[in-house]
Amino acid sequence: MAKSNEPVTIKKYANRRLYNTGTSTYVTLEDLAQMVKNGEDFVVYDAKSSEDITHSVLTQIIFEQEGKGQNLLPINFLRQIIRFYGDSMQMLVPRYLDMSIENFSKEQNNLREQFSKAFGVGGFGMMEEQVRRNMEMFDRAFKVFLPNARNDEAQPAPATKADDFDELRRQVAEMQKRLDRLGEGDKKD
């Protein structure tokens, strides 16, 4: 059966059950999360009102994933997003985030390759450099949208970000030492 370019229609009923009209089966939020991971597009409609509720269902999936301890969104990020609600910059945030994640997605294969090389070669220099460049890119992009963000008292102090980067550096160095010890153990055998 050929794949359609049209998104699958999911209906959400008053009893909170989700019905996949493409497969004629009930699905769970976990099933929808798997569809997203598989690149399958879908739209969720309220069965009674026909209102498009895709946004709230996707948000609910993220909420559940975060609740399972799979914390992908840092606390400072969540707080900053909350601050943007009702702010004059609110209308720019979705497009900025969309562009950022799109660029990150395009670069993920490159990042994976560099990460693999770093582990294979036994060095973290390339990965650390990529992280530094990404941080600089996000910082520059953020300044374009919020030029006064660094002066805002609600923002974390730059020293905090430097401390976080130093902590990351320390952890990377510690992992490098462990890998070196493992490599030395293999050479002795």
C-alpha positions as CSV (number, residue, x, y, z in Angstrom):
1,M,0.0,0.0,0.0
2,A,1.5,3.3,-1.1
3,K,2.1,6.0,1.6
4,S,-0.1,9.0,1.3
5,N,1.3,12.5,1.5
6,E,-1.7,13.5,3.6
7,P,-1.4,13.4,7.3
8,V,-3.2,10.7,9.2
9,T,-6.3,11.9,11.0
10,I,-6.6,11.1,14.7
11,K,-9.8,11.8,16.5
12,K,-9.9,12.4,20.2
13,Y,-13.2,11.5,21.9
14,A,-14.7,12.9,25.1
15,N,-13.5,9.8,26.9
16,R,-9.9,10.9,26.0
17,R,-9.4,8.0,23.7
18,L,-7.6,8.6,20.4
19,Y,-8.7,6.9,17.2
20,N,-6.5,6.5,14.2
21,T,-8.7,6.8,11.2
22,G,-6.0,5.4,8.9
23,T,-5.7,2.1,10.7
24,S,-9.2,2.1,12.3
25,T,-7.7,1.4,15.7
26,Y,-7.5,3.2,19.0
27,V,-4.0,4.5,19.8
28,T,-2.2,5.9,22.8
29,L,0.0,9.0,23.2
30,E,2.9,6.6,23.2
31,D,1.8,5.3,19.7
32,L,1.6,8.9,18.5
33,A,5.1,9.6,19.9
34,Q,6.3,6.6,17.9
35,M,4.6,7.9,14.8
36,V,6.4,11.2,15.2
37,K,9.8,9.3,15.7
38,N,9.0,7.3,12.5
39,G,8.4,10.6,10.6
40,E,4.7,9.9,10.2
41,D,2.6,13.0,10.0
42,F,-0.8,13.3,11.7
43,V,-3.4,15.8,12.7
44,V,-5.6,15.4,15.8
45,Y,-9.1,16.6,15.8
46,D,-11.6,16.8,18.7
47,A,-14.3,14.3,17.6
48,K,-17.2,16.5,18.8
49,S,-16.1,20.0,17.8
50,S,-13.8,19.1,14.9
51,E,-11.3,21.6,16.4
52,D,-7.6,20.9,15.5
53,I,-6.0,20.0,18.8
54,T,-2.7,18.7,17.4
55,H,-0.6,21.3,19.2
56,S,-2.1,20.4,22.6
57,V,-1.7,16.6,22.0
58,L,2.0,17.0,20.9
59,T,2.5,19.2,24.0
60,Q,0.9,16.4,26.1
61,I,3.3,13.9,24.6
62,I,6.3,16.0,25.6
63,F,4.8,16.5,29.1
64,E,4.5,12.7,29.5
65,Q,8.0,12.1,28.2
66,E,9.4,14.7,30.6
67,G,7.4,13.2,33.4
68,K,9.0,9.8,32.8
69,G,12.4,11.3,33.7
70,Q,13.5,11.8,30.1
71,N,14.3,15.4,30.7
72,L,15.2,16.9,27.4
73,L,14.1,20.5,28.2
74,P,16.4,22.3,30.7
75,I,14.7,24.1,33.6
76,N,16.1,27.5,32.5
77,F,14.7,26.9,29.0
78,L,11.3,26.1,30.4
79,R,11.3,29.2,32.6
80,Q,12.4,31.4,29.7
81,I,9.6,30.0,27.5
82,I,7.1,30.8,30.3
83,R,8.4,34.3,30.4
84,F,7.7,34.8,26.7
85,Y,4.0,34.2,27.1
86,G,2.3,37.6,26.8
87,D,5.6,39.3,26.0
88,S,6.0,41.4,22.9
89,M,8.6,38.9,21.6
90,Q,6.1,36.0,21.9
91,M,5.3,36.0,18.2
92,L,9.0,35.6,17.3
93,V,9.8,32.7,19.6
94,P,8.0,29.9,17.7
95,R,9.8,30.8,14.4
96,Y,13.1,31.1,16.2
97,L,12.7,27.7,17.9
98,D,11.5,26.2,14.7
99,M,14.6,27.4,12.8
100,S,16.9,26.4,15.6
101,I,15.6,22.8,15.8
102,E,15.6,22.5,12.0
103,N,19.3,23.6,11.9
104,F,20.1,21.2,14.8
105,S,18.3,18.4,13.0
106,K,20.3,19.0,9.8
107,E,23.5,19.0,11.8
108,Q,22.7,15.9,13.9
109,N,24.3,13.4,11.5
110,N,27.5,15.6,11.5
111,L,27.4,15.7,15.3
112,R,26.9,12.0,15.5
113,E,29.8,11.4,13.1
114,Q,32.0,13.7,15.1
115,F,30.9,12.1,18.4
116,S,31.7,8.7,16.9
117,K,35.1,9.8,15.8
118,A,35.8,11.3,19.2
119,F,35.1,8.0,20.9
120,G,36.9,6.0,18.2
121,V,40.0,8.1,18.1
122,G,40.0,8.5,21.9
123,G,39.7,12.3,21.9
124,F,36.9,14.7,22.7
125,G,38.5,17.8,21.1
126,M,36.3,17.7,18.0
127,M,33.1,17.2,20.1
128,E,34.1,20.0,22.5
129,E,34.8,22.3,19.6
130,Q,31.4,21.5,18.0
131,V,29.6,22.1,21.3
132,R,31.4,25.5,21.6
133,R,30.5,26.5,18.1
134,N,26.9,25.5,18.6
135,M,26.7,27.5,21.8
136,E,28.2,30.5,20.1
137,M,25.7,30.1,17.2
138,F,22.7,29.9,19.5
139,D,24.0,32.8,21.5
140,R,24.4,35.0,18.3
141,A,21.0,33.9,17.0
142,F,19.4,34.7,20.4
143,K,21.0,38.2,20.5
144,V,19.4,38.9,17.1
145,F,16.0,38.3,18.5
146,L,16.7,39.6,22.0
147,P,19.6,42.1,21.9
148,N,19.0,43.1,25.6
149,A,18.6,39.6,26.9
150,R,22.0,39.6,28.6
151,N,21.1,42.7,30.6
152,D,17.7,41.3,31.7
153,E,17.8,40.4,35.4
154,A,15.5,37.5,34.7
155,Q,18.2,35.9,32.6
156,P,20.8,33.6,34.2
157,A,24.1,35.4,34.8
158,P,26.7,34.7,32.1
159,A,28.9,33.2,34.9
160,T,26.3,30.5,35.4
161,K,26.6,29.5,31.7
162,A,30.4,29.5,31.9
163,D,30.2,27.4,35.0
164,D,27.9,24.9,33.2
165,F,30.4,24.8,30.3
166,D,33.3,24.3,32.7
167,E,31.3,21.5,34.3
168,L,30.7,19.9,30.9
169,R,34.4,20.2,30.1
170,R,35.3,18.6,33.4
171,Q,33.0,15.7,32.7
172,V,34.4,15.2,29.2
173,A,37.9,15.2,30.6
174,E,36.9,12.6,33.2
175,M,35.4,10.4,30.5
176,Q,38.5,10.9,28.4
177,K,40.7,9.6,31.3
178,R,38.4,6.6,31.7
179,L,38.6,5.8,28.0
180,D,42.4,6.1,28.1
181,R,42.6,3.7,31.1
182,L,40.3,1.3,29.2
183,G,42.6,1.6,26.1
184,E,45.7,0.9,28.2
185,G,44.0,-2.2,29.6
186,D,43.4,-3.5,26.1
187,K,47.0,-2.9,25.1
188,K,48.3,-4.9,28.0
189,D,46.3,-8.0,27.0
